Amino acid sequence: MKIVPLHLPSKYLDGLDTLIERDIYPNRSEAIRMAIRDMLKNETRKFAKQPST
C-alpha cells in the first residue's frame, strides 16, 4: 500500500470520527479506503453501461 497525503475539511473528519466511534469502521484510513472503493465501483459501472462509439 502507498501513502497518500489528504486534506479534508473538519466537517468530513468529524463525520469519519463519528462512524469510528459507532464501530462502523475501525479507523479513518479504512473508512476512506472503503469510500474510494465504493466510488470506483459505481463510476466504473457507469462506463460499462455506456455504449461505445
Sine and cosine of phi, psi and omega as CSV:
sin_phi,cos_phi,sin_psi,cos_psi,sin_omega,cos_omega
0.00,0.00,0.54,-0.84,0.03,-1.00
-0.95,-0.30,0.42,-0.91,0.05,-1.00
-1.00,-0.04,0.74,-0.67,0.01,-1.00
-0.80,-0.60,0.93,-0.36,0.05,-1.00
-0.90,0.43,0.61,-0.79,-0.10,-0.99
-0.60,-0.80,0.74,-0.68,0.07,-1.00
-0.97,-0.25,0.80,-0.59,0.00,-1.00
-0.76,-0.65,0.54,-0.84,0.10,-0.99
-0.90,0.44,0.49,-0.87,0.01,-1.00
-0.82,0.57,-0.58,0.81,0.00,-1.00
-0.86,0.50,-0.65,0.76,0.02,-1.00
-0.92,0.40,-0.68,0.73,0.01,-1.00
-0.90,0.43,-0.62,0.78,0.05,-1.00
-0.88,0.47,-0.67,0.74,0.03,-1.00
-0.90,0.45,-0.69,0.72,0.04,-1.00
-0.88,0.48,-0.70,0.71,-0.01,-1.00
-0.89,0.46,-0.57,0.82,0.05,-1.00
-0.90,0.44,-0.69,0.73,0.02,-1.00
-0.90,0.44,-0.59,0.80,0.02,-1.00
-0.93,0.36,-0.68,0.73,0.03,-1.00
-0.87,0.49,-0.52,0.85,0.01,-1.00
-1.00,0.05,0.14,0.99,0.02,-1.00
0.88,0.48,0.50,0.86,0.08,-1.00
-0.99,0.13,-0.58,0.82,0.08,-1.00
-0.74,-0.67,0.51,-0.86,-0.02,-1.00
-0.97,0.25,-0.47,0.88,-0.03,-1.00
-0.27,-0.96,0.14,-0.99,-0.03,-1.00
-0.88,0.47,-0.69,0.73,-0.05,-1.00
-0.86,0.52,-0.71,0.70,-0.01,-1.00
-0.91,0.41,-0.65,0.76,0.02,-1.00
-0.88,0.47,-0.68,0.73,0.00,-1.00
-0.93,0.38,-0.67,0.74,0.05,-1.00
-0.85,0.52,-0.70,0.71,-0.02,-1.00
-0.93,0.38,-0.60,0.80,0.04,-1.00
-0.90,0.43,-0.67,0.74,0.02,-1.00
-0.92,0.39,-0.67,0.74,0.04,-1.00
-0.84,0.54,-0.74,0.67,-0.01,-1.00
-0.90,0.43,-0.64,0.76,0.02,-1.00
-0.89,0.45,-0.69,0.72,0.00,-1.00
-0.90,0.44,-0.66,0.75,0.06,-1.00
-0.86,0.51,-0.75,0.66,-0.02,-1.00
-0.89,0.45,-0.70,0.71,-0.03,-1.00
-0.93,0.37,-0.65,0.76,-0.01,-1.00
-0.94,0.34,-0.49,0.87,0.10,-1.00
-0.89,0.45,-0.63,0.77,0.03,-1.00
-0.86,0.51,-0.68,0.73,0.00,-1.00
-0.92,0.38,-0.59,0.80,-0.02,-1.00
-0.93,0.37,-0.50,0.87,-0.02,-1.00
-0.99,0.12,-0.30,0.95,0.00,-1.00
-0.97,0.26,0.71,-0.70,0.05,-1.00
-0.93,0.36,0.62,-0.78,0.04,-1.00
-0.98,0.19,0.56,-0.83,-0.03,-1.00
-0.96,-0.29,0.00,0.00,0.00,0.00
